[in-house]
Amino acid sequence: MNDSRPVAPLSGQPISRKRFIDWLLGTTFGGLIVAVLYPVASYLVPPPAGESSVSSVTLGVKLADLKPNSGQIFKFGNEPGLLIRTSSGDVRAFSAVCTHLGCIVEYDTEHQNIWCPCHNGRYSLQGANISGPPPKPLTPYTVNVRGGEIVVSKEA
């Protein structure tokens, strides 16, 4: 009599059909769980973003074109920046990424401060968080005006 049942890999003993079916269903179910959870985990945990290697940028905006009490979003490497001209004429720049959840902030001309529309966070014109959920101040940039052109650079 020839026994053609599958053999357990480590013990050399034959496996019953019930154990084989249980093993087959268990590994199939485990594979299904991995196939579902991996894309979900990949979506929830974003890949690490590299630091921008740009240290300064010359904006296409002339100082004369930037009205007092106004703000403008600009691109600083792979991140957005916020350029502000205060009502007194000072020019300031900050990272436009909110320190709470990474939303893009904007200049609020009515209240003359920086506002995050996602959760109503507010920053002063020095970048300090003054209300709402933002835990840290905005990252300031250095602003220089050369021949009417605005040059923004990261602080050392």
CNS distance restraints for C-alpha pairs under 8 A (distance, minus, plus):
assign (resid   5 and name CA) (resid  14 and name CA) 5.86 0.50 0.50
assign (resid   5 and name CA) (resid  15 and name CA) 6.57 0.50 0.50
assign (resid   5 and name CA) (resid  16 and name CA) 7.36 0.50 0.50
assign (resid   5 and name CA) (resid  17 and name CA) 7.95 0.50 0.50
assign (resid   6 and name CA) (resid  14 and name CA) 5.62 0.50 0.50
assign (resid   6 and name CA) (resid  15 and name CA) 5.63 0.50 0.50
assign (resid   6 and name CA) (resid  16 and name CA) 7.91 0.50 0.50
assign (resid   7 and name CA) (resid  12 and name CA) 5.59 0.50 0.50
assign (resid   7 and name CA) (resid  13 and name CA) 5.46 0.50 0.50
assign (resid   7 and name CA) (resid  14 and name CA) 4.20 0.50 0.50
assign (resid   7 and name CA) (resid  15 and name CA) 5.58 0.50 0.50
assign (resid   8 and name CA) (resid  12 and name CA) 5.27 0.50 0.50
assign (resid   8 and name CA) (resid  13 and name CA) 5.52 0.50 0.50
assign (resid   8 and name CA) (resid  14 and name CA) 5.92 0.50 0.50
assign (resid   8 and name CA) (resid  15 and name CA) 5.89 0.50 0.50
assign (resid  15 and name CA) (resid  19 and name CA) 6.45 0.50 0.50
assign (resid  15 and name CA) (resid  20 and name CA) 6.45 0.50 0.50
assign (resid  16 and name CA) (resid  20 and name CA) 6.26 0.50 0.50
assign (resid  17 and name CA) (resid  21 and name CA) 6.07 0.50 0.50
assign (resid  18 and name CA) (resid  22 and name CA) 6.09 0.50 0.50
assign (resid  19 and name CA) (resid  23 and name CA) 6.03 0.50 0.50
assign (resid  20 and name CA) (resid  24 and name CA) 6.08 0.50 0.50
assign (resid  21 and name CA) (resid  25 and name CA) 6.02 0.50 0.50
assign (resid  22 and name CA) (resid  26 and name CA) 5.96 0.50 0.50
assign (resid  23 and name CA) (resid  27 and name CA) 6.15 0.50 0.50
assign (resid  24 and name CA) (resid  28 and name CA) 6.13 0.50 0.50
assign (resid  25 and name CA) (resid  29 and name CA) 6.00 0.50 0.50
assign (resid  26 and name CA) (resid  30 and name CA) 6.08 0.50 0.50
assign (resid  27 and name CA) (resid  31 and name CA) 6.06 0.50 0.50
assign (resid  28 and name CA) (resid  32 and name CA) 6.20 0.50 0.50
assign (resid  29 and name CA) (resid  33 and name CA) 6.28 0.50 0.50
assign (resid  30 and name CA) (resid  34 and name CA) 6.32 0.50 0.50
assign (resid  31 and name CA) (resid  35 and name CA) 6.04 0.50 0.50
assign (resid  32 and name CA) (resid  36 and name CA) 6.23 0.50 0.50
assign (resid  33 and name CA) (resid  37 and name CA) 5.97 0.50 0.50
assign (resid  34 and name CA) (resid  38 and name CA) 5.77 0.50 0.50
assign (resid  35 and name CA) (resid  39 and name CA) 7.26 0.50 0.50
assign (resid  36 and name CA) (resid  40 and name CA) 6.78 0.50 0.50
assign (resid  37 and name CA) (resid  41 and name CA) 5.97 0.50 0.50
assign (resid  38 and name CA) (resid  42 and name CA) 6.04 0.50 0.50
assign (resid  39 and name CA) (resid  43 and name CA) 6.13 0.50 0.50
assign (resid  40 and name CA) (resid  44 and name CA) 6.26 0.50 0.50
assign (resid  41 and name CA) (resid  45 and name CA) 5.98 0.50 0.50
assign (resid  42 and name CA) (resid  46 and name CA) 6.65 0.50 0.50
assign (resid  52 and name CA) (resid  77 and name CA) 5.64 0.50 0.50
assign (resid  52 and name CA) (resid  78 and name CA) 6.06 0.50 0.50
assign (resid  52 and name CA) (resid  79 and name CA) 7.73 0.50 0.50
assign (resid  53 and name CA) (resid  77 and name CA) 7.15 0.50 0.50
assign (resid  54 and name CA) (resid  76 and name CA) 7.19 0.50 0.50
assign (resid  54 and name CA) (resid  77 and name CA) 5.33 0.50 0.50
assign (resid  55 and name CA) (resid 153 and name CA) 5.56 0.50 0.50
assign (resid  55 and name CA) (resid 154 and name CA) 5.62 0.50 0.50
assign (resid  56 and name CA) (resid  76 and name CA) 7.68 0.50 0.50
assign (resid  56 and name CA) (resid 151 and name CA) 6.92 0.50 0.50
assign (resid  56 and name CA) (resid 152 and name CA) 5.47 0.50 0.50
assign (resid  56 and name CA) (resid 153 and name CA) 3.90 0.50 0.50
assign (resid  56 and name CA) (resid 154 and name CA) 6.39 0.50 0.50
assign (resid  57 and name CA) (resid  76 and name CA) 6.59 0.50 0.50
assign (resid  57 and name CA) (resid 151 and name CA) 5.72 0.50 0.50
assign (resid  57 and name CA) (resid 152 and name CA) 5.41 0.50 0.50
assign (resid  57 and name CA) (resid 153 and name CA) 6.37 0.50 0.50
assign (resid  58 and name CA) (resid 149 and name CA) 7.10 0.50 0.50
assign (resid  58 and name CA) (resid 150 and name CA) 5.95 0.50 0.50
assign (resid  58 and name CA) (resid 151 and name CA) 4.36 0.50 0.50
assign (resid  58 and name CA) (resid 152 and name CA) 6.37 0.50 0.50
assign (resid  59 and name CA) (resid  74 and name CA) 7.58 0.50 0.50
assign (resid  59 and name CA) (resid 149 and name CA) 6.98 0.50 0.50
assign (resid  59 and name CA) (resid 150 and name CA) 5.63 0.50 0.50
assign (resid  59 and name CA) (resid 151 and name CA) 6.15 0.50 0.50
assign (resid  59 and name CA) (resid 152 and name CA) 7.49 0.50 0.50
assign (resid  60 and name CA) (resid 149 and name CA) 7.46 0.50 0.50
assign (resid  60 and name CA) (resid 150 and name CA) 7.77 0.50 0.50
assign (resid  61 and name CA) (resid  65 and name CA) 6.52 0.50 0.50
assign (resid  61 and name CA) (resid  66 and name CA) 7.18 0.50 0.50
assign (resid  61 and name CA) (resid 149 and name CA) 6.72 0.50 0.50
assign (resid  61 and name CA) (resid 150 and name CA) 6.71 0.50 0.50
assign (resid  62 and name CA) (resid  66 and name CA) 6.78 0.50 0.50
assign (resid  62 and name CA) (resid 148 and name CA) 5.58 0.50 0.50
assign (resid  62 and name CA) (resid 149 and name CA) 4.95 0.50 0.50
assign (resid  62 and name CA) (resid 150 and name CA) 6.32 0.50 0.50
assign (resid  63 and name CA) (resid 145 and name CA) 7.49 0.50 0.50
assign (resid  63 and name CA) (resid 148 and name CA) 5.55 0.50 0.50
assign (resid  63 and name CA) (resid 149 and name CA) 6.27 0.50 0.50
assign (resid  63 and name CA) (resid 150 and name CA) 6.45 0.50 0.50
assign (resid  64 and name CA) (resid 148 and name CA) 7.26 0.50 0.50
assign (resid  66 and name CA) (resid  70 and name CA) 7.07 0.50 0.50
assign (resid  66 and name CA) (resid  71 and name CA) 7.98 0.50 0.50
assign (resid  66 and name CA) (resid  85 and name CA) 6.82 0.50 0.50
assign (resid  67 and name CA) (resid  85 and name CA) 6.82 0.50 0.50
assign (resid  68 and name CA) (resid  85 and name CA) 5.22 0.50 0.50
assign (resid  68 and name CA) (resid  86 and name CA) 5.49 0.50 0.50
assign (resid  68 and name CA) (resid  87 and name CA) 4.75 0.50 0.50
assign (resid  68 and name CA) (resid  88 and name CA) 7.02 0.50 0.50
assign (resid  68 and name CA) (resid  89 and name CA) 5.65 0.50 0.50
assign (resid  69 and name CA) (resid  84 and name CA) 7.44 0.50 0.50
assign (resid  69 and name CA) (resid  85 and name CA) 5.60 0.50 0.50
assign (resid  69 and name CA) (resid  86 and name CA) 4.63 0.50 0.50
assign (resid  69 and name CA) (resid  87 and name CA) 4.35 0.50 0.50
assign (resid  69 and name CA) (resid  88 and name CA) 7.91 0.50 0.50
assign (resid  69 and name CA) (resid  89 and name CA) 7.85 0.50 0.50
assign (resid  69 and name CA) (resid 109 and name CA) 6.05 0.50 0.50
assign (resid  69 and name CA) (resid 112 and name CA) 7.09 0.50 0.50
assign (resid  70 and name CA) (resid  84 and name CA) 5.90 0.50 0.50
assign (resid  70 and name CA) (resid  85 and name CA) 5.54 0.50 0.50
assign (resid  70 and name CA) (resid  86 and name CA) 6.77 0.50 0.50
assign (resid  70 and name CA) (resid  87 and name CA) 7.91 0.50 0.50
assign (resid  70 and name CA) (resid 107 and name CA) 6.94 0.50 0.50
assign (resid  70 and name CA) (resid 109 and name CA) 6.28 0.50 0.50
assign (resid  71 and name CA) (resid  82 and name CA) 6.77 0.50 0.50
assign (resid  71 and name CA) (resid  83 and name CA) 5.47 0.50 0.50
assign (resid  71 and name CA) (resid  84 and name CA) 4.25 0.50 0.50
assign (resid  71 and name CA) (resid  85 and name CA) 6.28 0.50 0.50
assign (resid  71 and name CA) (resid 106 and name CA) 7.23 0.50 0.50
assign (resid  71 and name CA) (resid 107 and name CA) 5.22 0.50 0.50
assign (resid  71 and name CA) (resid 109 and name CA) 7.98 0.50 0.50
assign (resid  72 and name CA) (resid  82 and name CA) 5.72 0.50 0.50
assign (resid  72 and name CA) (resid  83 and name CA) 5.15 0.50 0.50
assign (resid  72 and name CA) (resid  84 and name CA) 6.49 0.50 0.50
assign (resid  72 and name CA) (resid 106 and name CA) 7.71 0.50 0.50
assign (resid  72 and name CA) (resid 107 and name CA) 7.53 0.50 0.50
assign (resid  73 and name CA) (resid  80 and name CA) 6.58 0.50 0.50
assign (resid  73 and name CA) (resid  81 and name CA) 5.61 0.50 0.50
assign (resid  73 and name CA) (resid  82 and name CA) 4.60 0.50 0.50
assign (resid  73 and name CA) (resid  83 and name CA) 6.21 0.50 0.50
assign (resid  73 and name CA) (resid  96 and name CA) 7.35 0.50 0.50
assign (resid  73 and name CA) (resid 106 and name CA) 7.49 0.50 0.50
assign (resid  74 and name CA) (resid  80 and name CA) 5.74 0.50 0.50
assign (resid  74 and name CA) (resid  81 and name CA) 5.10 0.50 0.50
assign (resid  74 and name CA) (resid  82 and name CA) 6.14 0.50 0.50
assign (resid  74 and name CA) (resid  83 and name CA) 7.10 0.50 0.50
assign (resid  75 and name CA) (resid  79 and name CA) 6.08 0.50 0.50
assign (resid  75 and name CA) (resid  80 and name CA) 4.70 0.50 0.50
assign (resid  75 and name CA) (resid  81 and name CA) 5.85 0.50 0.50
assign (resid  76 and name CA) (resid  80 and name CA) 5.63 0.50 0.50
assign (resid  76 and name CA) (resid  81 and name CA) 5.86 0.50 0.50
assign (resid  79 and name CA) (resid  95 and name CA) 7.60 0.50 0.50
assign (resid  79 and name CA) (resid  96 and name CA) 7.81 0.50 0.50
assign (resid  79 and name CA) (resid  97 and name CA) 7.76 0.50 0.50
assign (resid  80 and name CA) (resid  95 and name CA) 6.40 0.50 0.50
assign (resid  80 and name CA) (resid  96 and name CA) 5.35 0.50 0.50
assign (resid  80 and name CA) (resid  97 and name CA) 6.87 0.50 0.50
assign (resid  80 and name CA) (resid 104 and name CA) 7.64 0.50 0.50
assign (resid  81 and name CA) (resid  93 and name CA) 6.91 0.50 0.50
assign (resid  81 and name CA) (resid  94 and name CA) 5.72 0.50 0.50
assign (resid  81 and name CA) (resid  95 and name CA) 4.44 0.50 0.50
assign (resid  81 and name CA) (resid  96 and name CA) 4.46 0.50 0.50
assign (resid  81 and name CA) (resid  97 and name CA) 7.54 0.50 0.50
assign (resid  82 and name CA) (resid  93 and name CA) 5.45 0.50 0.50
assign (resid  82 and name CA) (resid  94 and name CA) 5.26 0.50 0.50
assign (resid  82 and name CA) (resid  95 and name CA) 6.03 0.50 0.50
assign (resid  82 and name CA) (resid  96 and name CA) 5.07 0.50 0.50
assign (resid  82 and name CA) (resid 105 and name CA) 7.75 0.50 0.50
assign (resid  82 and name CA) (resid 106 and name CA) 7.08 0.50 0.50
assign (resid  82 and name CA) (resid 107 and name CA) 7.85 0.50 0.50
assign (resid  83 and name CA) (resid  91 and name CA) 7.22 0.50 0.50
assign (resid  83 and name CA) (resid  92 and name CA) 5.88 0.50 0.50
assign (resid  83 and name CA) (resid  93 and name CA) 4.42 0.50 0.50
assign (resid  83 and name CA) (resid  94 and name CA) 6.75 0.50 0.50
assign (resid  84 and name CA) (resid  91 and name CA) 5.65 0.50 0.50
assign (resid  84 and name CA) (resid  92 and name CA) 5.17 0.50 0.50
assign (resid  84 and name CA) (resid  93 and name CA) 6.05 0.50 0.50
assign (resid  84 and name CA) (resid 107 and name CA) 7.21 0.50 0.50
assign (resid  85 and name CA) (resid  89 and name CA) 5.75 0.50 0.50
assign (resid  85 and name CA) (resid  90 and name CA) 5.52 0.50 0.50
assign (resid  85 and name CA) (resid  91 and name CA) 4.46 0.50 0.50
assign (resid  85 and name CA) (resid  92 and name CA) 6.42 0.50 0.50
assign (resid  86 and name CA) (resid  90 and name CA) 5.31 0.50 0.50
assign (resid  86 and name CA) (resid  91 and name CA) 6.48 0.50 0.50
assign (resid  86 and name CA) (resid  92 and name CA) 7.90 0.50 0.50
assign (resid  86 and name CA) (resid 112 and name CA) 7.80 0.50 0.50
assign (resid  91 and name CA) (resid 143 and name CA) 6.93 0.50 0.50
assign (resid  92 and name CA) (resid 125 and name CA) 7.96 0.50 0.50
assign (resid  92 and name CA) (resid 141 and name CA) 7.47 0.50 0.50
assign (resid  92 and name CA) (resid 142 and name CA) 7.44 0.50 0.50
assign (resid  92 and name CA) (resid 143 and name CA) 6.23 0.50 0.50
assign (resid  93 and name CA) (resid 140 and name CA) 6.13 0.50 0.50
assign (resid  93 and name CA) (resid 141 and name CA) 5.19 0.50 0.50
assign (resid  93 and name CA) (resid 142 and name CA) 6.80 0.50 0.50
assign (resid  93 and name CA) (resid 143 and name CA) 6.51 0.50 0.50
assign (resid  93 and name CA) (resid 152 and name CA) 7.23 0.50 0.50
assign (resid  94 and name CA) (resid 127 and name CA) 7.08 0.50 0.50
assign (resid  94 and name CA) (resid 138 and name CA) 6.27 0.50 0.50
assign (resid  94 and name CA) (resid 139 and name CA) 5.54 0.50 0.50
assign (resid  94 and name CA) (resid 140 and name CA) 4.32 0.50 0.50
assign (resid  94 and name CA) (resid 141 and name CA) 5.25 0.50 0.50
assign (resid  95 and name CA) (resid 138 and name CA) 6.10 0.50 0.50
assign (resid  95 and name CA) (resid 139 and name CA) 5.29 0.50 0.50
assign (resid  95 and name CA) (resid 140 and name CA) 6.42 0.50 0.50
assign (resid  95 and name CA) (resid 141 and name CA) 7.27 0.50 0.50
assign (resid  96 and name CA) (resid 104 and name CA) 5.42 0.50 0.50
assign (resid  96 and name CA) (resid 105 and name CA) 5.22 0.50 0.50
assign (resid  96 and name CA) (resid 106 and name CA) 7.24 0.50 0.50
assign (resid  96 and name CA) (resid 138 and name CA) 7.59 0.50 0.50
assign (resid  97 and name CA) (resid 102 and name CA) 5.13 0.50 0.50
assign (resid  97 and name CA) (resid 103 and name CA) 5.70 0.50 0.50
assign (resid  97 and name CA) (resid 104 and name CA) 4.97 0.50 0.50
assign (resid  97 and name CA) (resid 105 and name CA) 6.22 0.50 0.50
assign (resid  97 and name CA) (resid 138 and name CA) 7.52 0.50 0.50
assign (resid  98 and name CA) (resid 102 and name CA) 4.73 0.50 0.50
assign (resid  98 and name CA) (resid 103 and name CA) 5.21 0.50 0.50
assign (resid  98 and name CA) (resid 104 and name CA) 6.02 0.50 0.50
assign (resid  98 and name CA) (resid 105 and name CA) 6.01 0.50 0.50
assign (resid  98 and name CA) (resid 116 and name CA) 6.64 0.50 0.50
assign (resid  98 and name CA) (resid 134 and name CA) 7.00 0.50 0.50
assign (resid  98 and name CA) (resid 138 and name CA) 6.94 0.50 0.50
assign (resid  99 and name CA) (resid 134 and name CA) 5.49 0.50 0.50
assign (resid  99 and name CA) (resid 135 and name CA) 6.40 0.50 0.50
assign (resid  99 and name CA) (resid 136 and name CA) 5.86 0.50 0.50
assign (resid  99 and name CA) (resid 137 and name CA) 7.00 0.50 0.50
assign (resid  99 and name CA) (resid 138 and name CA) 6.67 0.50 0.50
assign (resid 100 and name CA) (resid 133 and name CA) 6.34 0.50 0.50
assign (resid 100 and name CA) (resid 134 and name CA) 4.41 0.50 0.50
assign (resid 100 and name CA) (resid 135 and name CA) 6.13 0.50 0.50
assign (resid 100 and name CA) (resid 136 and name CA) 7.75 0.50 0.50
assign (resid 103 and name CA) (resid 116 and name CA) 6.90 0.50 0.50
assign (resid 103 and name CA) (resid 117 and name CA) 7.82 0.50 0.50
assign (resid 103 and name CA) (resid 118 and name CA) 6.49 0.50 0.50
assign (resid 104 and name CA) (resid 116 and name CA) 6.69 0.50 0.50
assign (resid 104 and name CA) (resid 117 and name CA) 7.94 0.50 0.50
assign (resid 105 and name CA) (resid 114 and name CA) 6.65 0.50 0.50
assign (resid 105 and name CA) (resid 115 and name CA) 5.58 0.50 0.50
assign (resid 105 and name CA) (resid 116 and name CA) 4.46 0.50 0.50
assign (resid 105 and name CA) (resid 117 and name CA) 6.83 0.50 0.50
assign (resid 106 and name CA) (resid 114 and name CA) 5.70 0.50 0.50
assign (resid 106 and name CA) (resid 115 and name CA) 5.44 0.50 0.50
assign (resid 106 and name CA) (resid 116 and name CA) 6.46 0.50 0.50
assign (resid 106 and name CA) (resid 117 and name CA) 7.90 0.50 0.50
assign (resid 107 and name CA) (resid 112 and name CA) 7.20 0.50 0.50
assign (resid 107 and name CA) (resid 113 and name CA) 6.07 0.50 0.50
assign (resid 107 and name CA) (resid 114 and name CA) 4.57 0.50 0.50
assign (resid 107 and name CA) (resid 115 and name CA) 6.05 0.50 0.50
assign (resid 108 and name CA) (resid 112 and name CA) 5.48 0.50 0.50
assign (resid 108 and name CA) (resid 113 and name CA) 5.46 0.50 0.50
assign (resid 108 and name CA) (resid 114 and name CA) 5.69 0.50 0.50
assign (resid 108 and name CA) (resid 115 and name CA) 6.02 0.50 0.50
assign (resid 109 and name CA) (resid 113 and name CA) 7.12 0.50 0.50
assign (resid 112 and name CA) (resid 125 and name CA) 7.61 0.50 0.50
assign (resid 113 and name CA) (resid 122 and name CA) 6.90 0.50 0.50
assign (resid 113 and name CA) (resid 123 and name CA) 6.05 0.50 0.50
assign (resid 113 and name CA) (resid 124 and name CA) 5.22 0.50 0.50
assign (resid 113 and name CA) (resid 125 and name CA) 5.58 0.50 0.50
assign (resid 114 and name CA) (resid 122 and name CA) 5.63 0.50 0.50
assign (resid 114 and name CA) (resid 123 and name CA) 4.90 0.50 0.50
assign (resid 114 and name CA) (resid 124 and name CA) 6.21 0.50 0.50
assign (resid 114 and name CA) (resid 125 and name CA) 6.71 0.50 0.50
assign (resid 114 and name CA) (resid 127 and name CA) 7.76 0.50 0.50
assign (resid 115 and name CA) (resid 120 and name CA) 6.64 0.50 0.50
assign (resid 115 and name CA) (resid 121 and name CA) 5.86 0.50 0.50
assign (resid 115 and name CA) (resid 122 and name CA) 4.62 0.50 0.50
assign (resid 115 and name CA) (resid 123 and name CA) 6.37 0.50 0.50
assign (resid 116 and name CA) (resid 120 and name CA) 5.40 0.50 0.50
assign (resid 116 and name CA) (resid 121 and name CA) 4.96 0.50 0.50
assign (resid 116 and name CA) (resid 122 and name CA) 6.21 0.50 0.50
assign (resid 117 and name CA) (resid 121 and name CA) 7.14 0.50 0.50
assign (resid 119 and name CA) (resid 132 and name CA) 7.08 0.50 0.50
assign (resid 119 and name CA) (resid 133 and name CA) 7.10 0.50 0.50
assign (resid 120 and name CA) (resid 132 and name CA) 6.05 0.50 0.50
assign (resid 120 and name CA) (resid 133 and name CA) 7.95 0.50 0.50
assign (resid 121 and name CA) (resid 129 and name CA) 7.67 0.50 0.50
assign (resid 121 and name CA) (resid 130 and name CA) 7.86 0.50 0.50
assign (resid 121 and name CA) (resid 131 and name CA) 5.65 0.50 0.50
assign (resid 121 and name CA) (resid 132 and name CA) 4.14 0.50 0.50
assign (resid 121 and name CA) (resid 133 and name CA) 5.85 0.50 0.50
assign (resid 121 and name CA) (resid 134 and name CA) 6.05 0.50 0.50
assign (resid 122 and name CA) (resid 129 and name CA) 6.01 0.50 0.50
assign (resid 122 and name CA) (resid 130 and name CA) 5.66 0.50 0.50
assign (resid 122 and name CA) (resid 131 and name CA) 5.16 0.50 0.50
assign (resid 122 and name CA) (resid 132 and name CA) 6.28 0.50 0.50
assign (resid 122 and name CA) (resid 134 and name CA) 7.83 0.50 0.50
assign (resid 123 and name CA) (resid 127 and name CA) 5.44 0.50 0.50
assign (resid 123 and name CA) (resid 128 and name CA) 5.25 0.50 0.50
assign (resid 123 and name CA) (resid 129 and name CA) 4.28 0.50 0.50
assign (resid 123 and name CA) (resid 130 and name CA) 5.25 0.50 0.50
assign (resid 123 and name CA) (resid 131 and name CA) 7.10 0.50 0.50
assign (resid 123 and name CA) (resid 137 and name CA) 7.26 0.50 0.50
assign (resid 123 and name CA) (resid 138 and name CA) 7.72 0.50 0.50
assign (resid 124 and name CA) (resid 128 and name CA) 5.28 0.50 0.50
assign (resid 124 and name CA) (resid 129 and name CA) 6.41 0.50 0.50
assign (resid 124 and name CA) (resid 130 and name CA) 6.31 0.50 0.50
assign (resid 126 and name CA) (resid 140 and name CA) 7.95 0.50 0.50
assign (resid 127 and name CA) (resid 137 and name CA) 5.41 0.50 0.50
assign (resid 127 and name CA) (resid 138 and name CA) 4.93 0.50 0.50
assign (resid 127 and name CA) (resid 139 and name CA) 7.13 0.50 0.50
assign (resid 127 and name CA) (resid 140 and name CA) 6.77 0.50 0.50
assign (resid 128 and name CA) (resid 136 and name CA) 7.35 0.50 0.50
assign (resid 128 and name CA) (resid 137 and name CA) 4.40 0.50 0.50
assign (resid 128 and name CA) (resid 138 and name CA) 6.55 0.50 0.50
assign (resid 129 and name CA) (resid 134 and name CA) 6.33 0.50 0.50
assign (resid 129 and name CA) (resid 135 and name CA) 7.26 0.50 0.50
assign (resid 129 and name CA) (resid 136 and name CA) 6.34 0.50 0.50
assign (resid 129 and name CA) (resid 137 and name CA) 5.08 0.50 0.50
assign (resid 129 and name CA) (resid 138 and name CA) 7.56 0.50 0.50
assign (resid 140 and name CA) (resid 154 and name CA) 7.51 0.50 0.50
assign (resid 140 and name CA) (resid 155 and name CA) 7.21 0.50 0.50
assign (resid 141 and name CA) (resid 152 and name CA) 6.39 0.50 0.50
assign (resid 141 and name CA) (resid 153 and name CA) 5.65 0.50 0.50
assign (resid 141 and name CA) (resid 154 and name CA) 4.87 0.50 0.50
assign (resid 141 and name CA) (resid 155 and name CA) 5.70 0.50 0.50
assign (resid 142 and name CA) (resid 152 and name CA) 5.62 0.50 0.50
assign (resid 142 and name CA) (resid 153 and name CA) 5.13 0.50 0.50
assign (resid 142 and name CA) (resid 154 and name CA) 5.97 0.50 0.50
assign (resid 142 and name CA) (resid 155 and name CA) 5.86 0.50 0.50
assign (resid 143 and name CA) (resid 150 and name CA) 6.89 0.50 0.50
assign (resid 143 and name CA) (resid 151 and name CA) 5.83 0.50 0.50
assign (resid 143 and name CA) (resid 152 and name CA) 4.65 0.50 0.50
assign (resid 143 and name CA) (resid 153 and name CA) 6.57 0.50 0.50
assign (resid 144 and name CA) (resid 150 and name CA) 5.93 0.50 0.50
assign (resid 144 and name CA) (resid 151 and name CA) 5.16 0.50 0.50
assign (resid 144 and name CA) (resid 152 and name CA) 6.41 0.50 0.50
assign (resid 145 and name CA) (resid 149 and name CA) 5.52 0.50 0.50
assign (resid 145 and name CA) (resid 150 and name CA) 4.66 0.50 0.50
assign (resid 145 and name CA) (resid 151 and name CA) 6.08 0.50 0.50
assign (resid 146 and name CA) (resid 150 and name CA) 6.48 0.50 0.50
assign (resid 146 and name CA) (resid 151 and name CA) 7.21 0.50 0.50
